[in-house]
Amino acid sequence: MNHKQEPSIVAPVMRFVSVTNLDRSLHFYRDVLGFQERQCNDEYGVGAAAELELGDARLQLCPRERPDNSVFFFETDHVAFLRDAIQARGGSPSQLARVNWIKMEVFEIRDPDGHAIWFGKSFNQPDVKRPEPMLEQALPHLPVDDVRAAITYYRDVLGFSINYAQDDLGVMYRDNVTFLLIERTEAHTGIGSFTAYIKNADSLYDEFVSKSASIEAPPVSRPWGLRDFTVIDPCRNRVTFAQPFE
């Protein structure tokens, strides 16, 4: 890569940004982050007053009385160079950090309304030839005190269906997710947990709230690209439902 060129956003993304001062936000996204202003088209009916783009990323600035404290993540082709460019233009980005479990080098900066903006680049080796995948699907096990009661909970509250059931075992599924409810014994103690990737965290959260599920907290947007929330079942098992941003 020629580092004399401005770094760009390489993963397609569309974001609506609530702003309390349009001119101030335009200055930040355009003159500090390096986005380019383009003709605004309020095609989504969100009250967009300005539109900007950088590479494959597109933003619409939407005036609001109060910001919604969102988190935005953008993948760039050169994270260190982008950080230096933003700092040279008067921004205050955080130090670069390697997040090993997502294999990305990232930094954060806050916009004038307090939105957290993360830029990152993979430090994995995508061009290295890898063997054909062997693992296809996981089947989590959740230990419960009463298998029949747990089957009823996951069916009636969380919307799972029963694939198979007996006194000490329940096979539950919903769409493409399957897991086992197993009797809590000396061989299977403690709690279980797993994460299910989903399409719409807020919609599923509302569904579970309407069924009085025990939910740790409302959905939260994470800087690593997931919006998630966690359900705690009557036997203290934890199931996290996570929606990828893209």
C-alpha positions in Angstrom: 0.0 0.0 0.0 1.2 3.5 -0.8 1.0 5.3 2.6 0.9 8.7 0.9 -2.7 7.9 0.0 -5.4 8.4 2.6 -6.5 5.2 4.3 -10.1 4.2 3.6 -13.0 2.1 4.9 -13.0 -1.3 3.2 -16.1 -3.1 4.6 -19.5 -1.9 3.3 -21.4 -0.2 6.1 -24.3 2.3 6.5 -24.9 4.2 9.7 -27.4 6.8 11.0 -25.7 9.1 13.4 -27.8 11.3 15.8 -26.3 14.7 16.2 -27.2 17.7 18.3 -25.2 20.3 16.3 -25.1 19.6 12.6 -22.2 22.0 11.8 -20.1 20.8 14.6 -20.6 17.1 13.6 -20.0 17.9 9.9 -16.6 19.4 10.9 -15.7 16.4 12.9 -16.6 13.7 10.4 -15.4 15.6 7.4 -12.4 17.6 8.6 -11.1 15.3 11.4 -12.0 11.8 10.3 -11.7 12.4 6.6 -15.2 11.6 5.4 -16.3 13.4 2.2 -19.7 15.2 2.1 -22.1 14.1 -0.6 -25.6 15.0 -1.7 -28.0 13.9 1.1 -30.9 11.6 0.2 -33.3 10.9 3.1 -34.4 7.7 1.4 -35.0 5.9 4.7 -37.2 8.7 6.2 -35.0 9.2 9.3 -34.7 12.9 9.0 -31.1 12.9 7.6 -29.7 16.4 7.1 -26.3 15.5 5.8 -24.6 12.5 4.2 -20.9 11.6 4.1 -18.8 8.7 2.8 -15.4 7.3 3.1 -14.5 4.3 0.9 -17.3 1.7 1.4 -18.8 3.5 4.5 -21.7 5.8 4.3 -23.1 8.0 7.1 -26.3 10.0 7.5 -26.3 12.7 10.2 -29.7 13.1 11.8 -30.4 16.1 14.0 -31.8 15.1 17.4 -32.4 16.9 20.7 -30.4 14.2 22.5 -27.9 11.7 21.1 -28.4 8.0 21.6 -24.8 7.1 22.6 -24.2 4.6 19.8 -21.1 2.6 19.0 -19.8 2.5 15.4 -17.2 0.1 14.0 -15.3 0.6 10.7 -12.8 -1.7 9.1 -9.9 0.2 7.5 -7.1 -0.8 5.2 -4.4 0.8 7.4 -5.4 1.4 11.0 -2.1 2.9 12.2 -1.9 5.4 9.3 -5.5 6.4 9.7 -5.0 7.0 13.4 -2.0 9.2 12.7 -4.0 11.1 10.0 -6.8 11.8 12.4 -4.5 12.9 15.1 -2.7 15.3 12.7 -6.1 16.8 11.8 -6.7 17.7 15.5 -8.5 14.5 16.7 -7.8 12.7 19.9 -7.8 9.0 19.1 -6.9 6.4 21.7 -3.7 4.3 21.5 -3.7 1.4 19.1 -4.6 -1.9 20.8 -4.5 -5.5 19.7 -7.7 -7.4 20.5 -6.4 -10.9 20.2 -9.7 -12.8 20.3 -11.1 -10.9 17.3 -7.7 -10.7 15.7 -7.9 -6.9 15.1 -5.8 -3.9 15.8 -8.1 -1.0 16.8 -8.4 2.5 18.2 -11.3 4.5 19.4 -12.3 8.2 19.1 -15.4 10.0 20.4 -17.5 12.3 18.2 -18.8 15.6 19.6 -22.0 13.9 20.9 -20.1 11.1 22.7 -20.7 8.3 20.1 -17.9 5.8 20.3 -16.2 5.2 16.9 -13.9 2.3 16.5 -11.6 1.7 13.5 -9.8 -1.6 13.1 -7.8 -3.8 10.8 -7.3 -7.6 11.0 -3.8 -8.7 11.9 -4.8 -12.3 11.0 -3.2 -13.8 7.9 -6.2 -14.2 5.4 -3.9 -15.0 2.5 -2.3 -18.1 4.2 -3.6 -21.3 2.6 -5.6 -23.2 5.1 -6.9 -26.8 5.1 -10.5 -27.6 4.2 -12.7 -26.9 7.3 -13.5 -30.0 9.4 -15.8 -28.5 12.1 -19.3 -27.7 11.0 -21.6 -27.0 14.0 -21.5 -26.8 17.8 -24.0 -28.5 20.1 -23.8 -26.8 23.5 -24.9 -28.6 26.7 -26.7 -26.8 29.5 -27.0 -28.6 32.9 -30.4 -28.1 34.6 -32.0 -29.3 37.8 -35.3 -30.3 36.2 -35.1 -31.2 32.5 -38.8 -31.2 32.0 -39.2 -27.8 33.6 -36.3 -26.5 31.6 -37.8 -27.8 28.3 -41.0 -26.0 29.1 -39.1 -22.7 29.9 -37.1 -22.8 26.6 -40.3 -23.7 24.6 -42.8 -21.2 26.2 -40.5 -18.3 27.0 -37.6 -18.4 24.5 -39.5 -19.9 21.6 -37.5 -23.0 21.1 -39.0 -26.2 19.7 -38.5 -29.8 21.1 -36.6 -32.1 18.9 -36.4 -34.9 21.4 -37.3 -35.2 25.1 -36.9 -37.7 28.0 -36.5 -37.4 31.7 -32.8 -36.6 31.7 -32.3 -35.0 28.2 -34.0 -32.4 26.0 -32.9 -31.5 22.5 -34.1 -28.0 21.7 -33.9 -26.1 18.5 -34.9 -22.7 17.0 -34.1 -22.0 13.3 -30.5 -23.1 12.9 -29.5 -23.3 16.6 -29.7 -26.6 18.5 -28.6 -27.4 22.0 -29.0 -30.0 24.7 -30.6 -29.7 28.2 -29.0 -32.3 30.4 -29.6 -33.4 34.0 -27.3 -31.6 36.5 -25.3 -34.4 38.1 -21.9 -34.8 39.7 -20.5 -35.3 36.2 -22.3 -32.2 35.0 -22.2 -29.4 37.6 -22.0 -25.7 37.5 -23.6 -23.6 34.7 -23.5 -23.6 31.0 -23.4 -20.8 28.4 -23.3 -20.2 24.7 -23.8 -17.4 22.2 -26.3 -17.6 19.3 -25.9 -15.3 16.4 -29.2 -13.7 15.4 -30.7 -11.3 12.8 -32.3 -8.6 15.0 -31.3 -8.2 18.7 -33.8 -5.5 19.5 -36.8 -7.4 18.1 -35.8 -10.7 19.9 -35.2 -8.7 23.1 -38.8 -7.3 22.9 -40.1 -10.8 22.2 -38.4 -12.2 25.3 -39.5 -9.2 27.5 -43.1 -9.9 26.5 -42.7 -13.5 27.8 -41.1 -12.3 31.1 -37.7 -13.8 30.4 -34.9 -13.0 32.9 -32.6 -10.7 30.9 -29.3 -9.3 32.2 -29.6 -5.9 30.4 -31.1 -4.5 27.2 -29.1 -4.9 23.9 -25.7 -3.2 23.8 -23.6 -2.4 20.7 -20.1 -3.7 21.2 -17.0 -2.1 19.5 -16.1 -5.4 18.0 -19.2 -5.5 15.8 -21.9 -7.2 17.8 -25.1 -6.0 19.4 -26.1 -8.5 22.1 -28.0 -9.3 25.3 -27.9 -12.2 27.7 -30.8 -14.3 29.0 -30.3 -16.1 32.4 -32.5 -19.2 32.6 -34.0 -20.5 35.9 -31.0 -22.8 36.4 -28.5 -19.9 36.1 -27.3 -20.9 32.6 -26.5 -17.9 30.3 -27.5 -17.7 26.7 -26.3 -14.6 24.8 -28.0 -13.5 21.6 -25.7 -11.5 19.3 -26.5 -9.6 16.1 -23.5 -8.8 13.9 -23.5 -5.2 12.8 -23.2 -6.3 9.2 
